Amino acid sequence: MDIEVTPEEQEFRLEVRRYAQAHLPETVRRKVLYGEKLEKQEYVDWQKHLHRKGWIAPAWPAQYGGTGWSLSKQRVFLHELALQCAPETIPFGISMVGPVIYTFGSEAQKALYLPAILNSDTWWCQGFSEPNAGSDLASLRTRAVDCGDHYLLNGQKAWTTHGRFADMMFCLARTADTGKPQQGISFLLLDMKTPGVEVRPVRTIDEGASICEVFFNDVRVPKSGLVGKEGEGWTYAKFLLGHERAMIARVGRSRMQLARAQRLASHPLADGSRPIDNPLYRQRLCDIEARLRALELTELRALSAYRPGAGFDIADSSMLKIEGSEICQALTELLLDLAGRYGMVYTGRYTQSPIGDTTAHGLLGDHLFNRVATIYGGSSEIQKTVIAKSRFQK
């Protein structure tokens, strides 16, 4: 495994940096830096910028509108955008269902859905988790009954991020009860405006409402919405989750957050001292720095083992997800501690932070929301089971 950055990659990093500095609105950059929530249109505008540049889908093959870049170039691109405080691309279309469609979907599905995903004209949400089937996803009860030219869908999905903004959903539903629980699950694409779809926002601890419940009451899903073969949805879901869990490592964003923590730790307090002079804060900063560097190396190893068409090694993806989410939580906790009582500020309650350029607005909300980082995408306990089965079970 070669961990050195080539001169070409370094030049590309500079190109990405210059592009972000020239095209990313300052209002958006500050929101990302300070953990404040972006509006849907702010995401769309930035993603359309990337699409015009040809950079919206770094992991997609060129034949489907992607860049065709090497994995190392993709990594440089994503890390540099994060360091420049660019919004993360909404993953449900580009990083999740898009690869499933171009890998397993029909030619008609590719022609219909991929262009709209690339141009951010269609927003997707994920219909996997249910009230009694979260980490144990194979226990899902949402059922799709074959009615000839369509399926009749009934059931409920939970923790659906951006459900109230989405135009489309990719959904797992049970189409048969034979065999193991993982069998008989199908992967469906459905229009969120279809009669019988009800979306209810859920108020979360950070005062947000981006998470939703979705109810299906006799929803007609055309057979053209079935991806691949009926009953093979579990295979497609594992492929998708491998991409999601590797992506959740968020190394670039953690690098940006660590730099922010270092700036806050160097800011003088009222008595003239600095938190960074406290050995306990130095220890926490050094611990996160070491863990983050190890995560970067693990990410490089996972990228070097990537197999086109098969995705990431399942154990590598789980390791990245566990450590990436725990580092993310450690960083928001450290930032909150460094900000002290000013970290309790919520956006809009005060117009000015006494910490100056390192404003604490959004810190508490970001910290509270990230409590779920070790749960979404598969809880840490489930990820450890995946690793054990993959590496140690004969």
C-alpha positions, 0 to 999 in steps of 0.5 A, spaced: 500 500 500 502 506 497 501 512 502 505 517 499 501 523 495 504 524 488 505 530 485 499 530 480 495 529 486 498 534 490 497 539 484 489 536 484 489 538 491 491 545 489 486 545 484 480 543 488 482 548 493 482 554 488 475 552 485 472 551 492 475 558 494 472 561 488 465 558 488 463 556 495 459 562 498 462 565 504 455 564 508 455 556 506 462 555 508 461 559 515 455 554 516 459 548 515 464 550 519 460 552 525 455 546 524 449 550 523 444 547 518 443 548 511 437 549 507 435 544 501 437 550 496 444 551 499 445 544 498 442 544 491 446 550 488 453 547 491 451 540 488 449 543 481 456 547 481 460 541 482 456 538 476 457 543 471 465 542 473 464 535 472 466 533 479 459 531 482 460 523 482 467 522 483 466 514 484 462 513 478 464 510 472 465 515 466 460 512 462 454 514 467 457 521 468 462 520 473 469 522 473 472 515 472 478 517 477 482 513 481 480 511 488 486 515 491 484 521 487 477 521 489 480 521 496 484 527 495 478 530 492 473 529 498 478 531 503 480 537 500 473 539 499 472 538 507 478 542 509 475 548 505 468 547 509 464 545 503 457 541 504 458 534 504 454 531 498 447 529 500 449 521 499 442 518 498 442 519 490 450 520 489 453 515 493 447 510 495 442 508 490 446 511 484 451 506 484 446 500 486 442 503 479 448 503 475 450 496 477 444 492 478 438 496 475 435 496 468 437 500 462 431 504 463 432 505 470 439 508 468 436 512 463 431 515 467 434 516 474 441 517 473 441 524 469 437 527 475 441 524 480 447 527 477 444 534 476 440 534 483 434 535 480 431 529 484 432 528 491 432 521 494 431 518 501 432 511 504 427 506 506 430 501 510 429 501 518 423 500 521 420 501 528 422 493 530 427 492 524 433 497 525 440 494 526 436 487 525 434 489 518 432 482 516 426 483 521 423 488 516 415 487 516 414 492 510 410 488 505 410 488 497 404 484 494 405 482 487 398 485 483 400 483 476 403 490 473 405 493 480 406 491 487 401 494 493 406 496 498 404 497 506 408 498 512 412 503 515 419 506 515 423 510 521 429 514 521 428 516 514 433 522 513 430 528 509 424 524 507 420 530 507 424 533 502 425 527 498 422 526 491 424 518 491 425 513 496 429 506 495 426 501 499 426 494 502 420 490 502 418 483 503 415 480 497 416 472 500 416 469 506 420 463 504 427 461 507 432 465 511 429 472 513 434 475 508 431 472 503 424 474 500 426 482 500 426 486 494 429 493 492 424 498 490 424 505 487 418 509 489 415 516 488 414 519 494 408 523 491 404 516 490 397 516 493 398 512 500 405 515 502 404 519 508 411 523 511 411 525 519 417 529 521 420 527 528 423 532 532 430 531 534 434 533 540 438 538 536 431 541 535 431 539 528 426 535 524 430 532 518 428 525 520 421 522 518 417 517 519 414 514 513 407 510 512 405 506 506 397 505 505 396 501 499 401 504 495 402 502 488 409 501 486 410 499 478 414 493 477 418 498 473 421 500 480 424 493 482 431 493 481 434 487 479 431 480 481 425 480 486 428 477 492 435 479 491 434 486 495 438 483 501 444 483 496 443 490 493 442 493 500 449 490 503 452 493 497 449 499 498 451 499 506 458 497 504 459 504 500 455 508 506 459 505 512 466 507 508 463 514 507 461 515 514 468 515 516 468 522 514 476 523 515 476 530 511 471 533 516 474 530 522 480 533 519 477 540 519 474 539 526 480 538 529 483 544 526 478 548 529 479 545 536 486 546 535 484 554 534 479 554 540 485 551 544 490 556 542 485 562 544 486 566 550 481 565 556 480 571 560 485 570 565 490 570 559 491 562 559 490 558 554 486 551 554 492 548 550 497 549 555 493 544 560 496 537 559 489 534 559 487 538 553 493 537 550 492 529 551 485 529 548 488 533 542 493 528 541 489 522 542 484 524 537 490 526 532 493 519 533 486 516 532 485 520 526 491 518 522 490 511 524 483 512 521 486 515 514 491 509 514 485 504 515 481 508 509 487 507 504 488 500 506 480 499 504 481 503 498 487 499 496 482 492 497 476 495 493 473 491 488 469 494 482 462 491 482 463 488 489 464 494 493 468 495 499 471 489 504 465 488 509 469 488 515 473 494 512 467 498 511 465 496 519 471 498 522 471 505 518 464 506 520 466 504 528 472 509 528 470 514 524 463 515 528 467 515 535 472 520 532 466 524 530 463 524 537 470 525 541 471 532 536 464 535 538 465 533 545 472 536 545 469 543 541 463 543 546 468 543 552 473 548 549 467 553 548 465 552 555 458 556 557 458 559 550 458 552 547 450 552 549 449 558 544 443 555 539 443 559 532 439 565 532 439 566 540 445 571 539 447 575 534 455 575 536 459 570 540 464 572 545 469 568 542 470 572 536 472 568 529 471 561 532 464 563 534 460 557 537 454 558 534 451 551 532 456 547 536 451 544 541 446 542 536 452 539 532 454 535 538 447 533 540 445 530 533 452 526 532 450 522 538 446 518 533 453 517 529 454 510 532 447 508 531 445 510 524 448 506 518 448 500 523 450 501 530 457 499 533 455 493 536 452 490 529 459 493 526 463 489 531 459 483 530 460 483 522 467 484 523 467 478 528 463 474 523 468 476 517 474 475 520 474 470 525 468 465 523 470 459 520 
